[in-house]
């Protein structure tokens, strides 16, 4: 697997120019999907009349899986025991390593507006744990993501340093976040989920 160092100047682009699985519009949704995406949506996604993202319109093809996946995704994103800043660093690094334009773009927005990250933080997430000037704590966090993605494992020395900062639940949520968003990046990349028109090119590559 390529490391962050030789990806530093990369810009993410869609893996596919067109979706392999087209997003379903509201009139095509299963009733249970409609309930989930409007009345049952997490408050963090806004009111039920807000636009629905393409990732959810695509998952609407598989209502049973979507109903089961939604509570877990809600935990990883909104109920995680990790502080928001660390959670978004983990998610963004996983998305960057997966070359997932859609995932990375959406979470840059969350990171900057809700989690207190800066443009410099986003740049460091792209270049990885060896970024000059990165704090040891942030370097360890990014290195944990790299290790999990490359080896499905965190080494004993790194685990020991992380365990001095995080609780057992937070460490588990770190692993959960990498696993979940790596899986979602696979889904997004392979199904060809396209970044919404208003966002295209504005968040993934501008920072």
N, C-alpha and C positions, 0 to 999 in steps of 0.2 A: 504493500500500500504506500502511495506517495505521502510524504510528510507535509506538515504545514509550511516548512521552510521553502519547499520548491513549488508551493502554490501561492506564495505571498502576493504576486501581482495578478493572479487570476481574477477574472470576473465570472460570476455564475451566469449561465445562459440556460434556457430550457433544454432538457434532453430531447424533447419532441416538439416540433413546431405546431402540431395539432393533437388534440386528445385522441387516444385510442378508445377511451370510454367517455363519450360525451356527457357533460353534466345534465342532469334532469331538471327541468323547470317545475315550478310549483304545481302546475296542473297535471304533471306526470307522476307526482309522488304518491306512494302508498299512504293511506290515511295515518298510519302510525308514524311514518316519517314526518308528515306534515305537523303532527302534534309535537314531535320531538324538536323540530327545527323552528317552531314558532312559540307555542306556549311552554314547551319544556326546555328551551334554551337557557344556558347559564346566564345570569344577569350581567356578567362581564362582557358578553357578546352584544349587549344592548337589548332594546325592546324587541318584541316579536315581529314588528313591522320593519325592522332593519334588513338590509340585503343579506342574503345567505351566501357564504363563501363557496367557491367552486369545489373545494375539497368535500364539503358536505353534500353538495348537489351530486357529486360523483359517487360518494358512498351510498347515496339514496338508491342506487341500483340493487343494493343488498340490505334490505330493511332489517332482517334478523341480526346480521352481524353489526349493523350500525347501532341498534338498540343496546347490544352488549358491549360494544366498544366505547360508547359515549360516556358511561360512568367512570370507566378507567381513565380515559383521556381527561375528563374533568378533574379527577384526582391529581394526575401528573402535572397539569397546568395550573389549576386554581387551588388545590387543597394540599399541595406539597408542603412538607415541613422545611424544605430549603428556603432561605431568604430569597426574595424575588431576583435580586441581582445575580446571585450564584445560580439559581435555577435557569435564568435566561442565558447565562454564559454557557452552561452545559448544553442546553437545547441548541443554541446557535452553533457551537462547535460541532455537535453531531450533525446538524444540517449542512454545515460547510464541508465536512469530510465526505458526506454523502452526495455532494454537488447538487443539492436540492434547492433550486432557485426559489420555488414557491415557499417552502418551509422557512428558508433563511429570510426572505423578504418580509413575511408576516411577523416573524419574531424580532427582526430589527425594529419594527414599529413598536412592538410591546416593550422591548428592552429600553428604547430611548424615551418612550412616553410614560411607562409605568414602573420600570425597574431601576431607574437611575443610572443606566449606562450612558457613556459618552461616545462620540464618534471615535475617539482614540481607543476606547475599549473594543468597539466593533472591529477596528483595524487589527488589534492584537488578537482577537478571536480568530481572524483569518490567518494570521501568520503563525499562531500557535504558541506552545509553552516556552519556546526559546526566544520569544520576542524581546529585544533589548529594552530594559527599563521596566519590564513586567514584574509585579511584586511576586515574592515566593509563593504567597497564598494563591494568587490567580494562576501562576504557572503550574502549581500542583493540580489545581482544578481542571485546567485544560489538558494536562498530561493524563489525568484520570480518564477523561473522555477518549483521548487518543489510544490509551491502553485497552479500554473496553472495546473500542471499535476494531482495533487491530488484533487483539488477543483474547477477547471475551474474559478479561482478567485484570485485576489491579495488583501490582506487586506488593510484597510485604513492606518494603521501606516506604513506598508511597501511601499505602493504606495506613501505616502507623502515623504519618504526618497528618493525613486527613482526619484520622480518629481523634487527634488532639484538638481539632476545631469543630467537628460535627458530632452530633449524637448518632446513635445506631439508626434511628429512624431517618435522619437526614442522609446518612450514608446509603441507606436502602433507596431513598427517593432519588439520590444521584444516579444510582444504577438503573432504577426504573425509568428515569428521564432519558438516559442514553438509549436504552432498549426500545422504549416506545417511539421516540422520535427518529431513530434509525429505521424502525419498521415503517413509520409513516412516510419517511423519505423514500423508501422503496416503493410504497404504494403510489405516491405522487409522481415520482420519476417514471415508473413503468406504465402507469395508466395515462400519463401525459396530462395531468391536471395543470391547467394554464393559469398563470397569475392574472388576477382581475385587471381589466384594461386600465383603470385609473391608477393602478400601482405599477404597471409594467415599467421596469427600468429605473424606477425612482428610489427604491430602497435597497435592492440587492447590490447594485453596482455603484451607486452614487456615493456610498460611504466606504 
